[in-house]
Amino acid sequence: MSTYKIKFKLNSFYHDNEYNLEKFVSLKIDADDLEELEEIIDDSDYMSHIDDSSVINKTTENYPKYINIDYIELKDEEGNILYEEKNEYSTYLVSDTVH
């Protein structure tokens, strides 16, 4: 079993955009391989357990319309980047680009 480090980007979206927040959170997840890791992070039950309180804006009494959680970077135990989101329109698995 390996331990992977995943960086998540959390965004809150309010009716009034001035209250929107963005934070980054890193978590370690144990999995046998990348396939199992993908199953874990794609599971909505797992994602619902990520603490999103850091993007709840305390300066307003309103609740966000929604909170978005995306994983943007995945590293193996040695710190090698296996997946990286370069920008909001381009994501790739590093292993897909190596020939």
Number of C-alpha atoms within 10 A of each C-alpha: 7 13 17 22 19 21 18 19 16 21 21 23 20 19 12 11 10 9 18 17 17 15 13 15 15 13 12 15 13 13 16 10 12 13 9 12 17 11 12 16 15 12 11 10 10 11 14 10 8 13 10 17 11 15 20 20 18 11 7 11 7 13 15 20 11 11 18 13 19 14 18 18 19 22 17 16 11 9 10 12 16 16 19 18 16 11 8 7 6 8 13 13 14 14 10 9 7 6 4
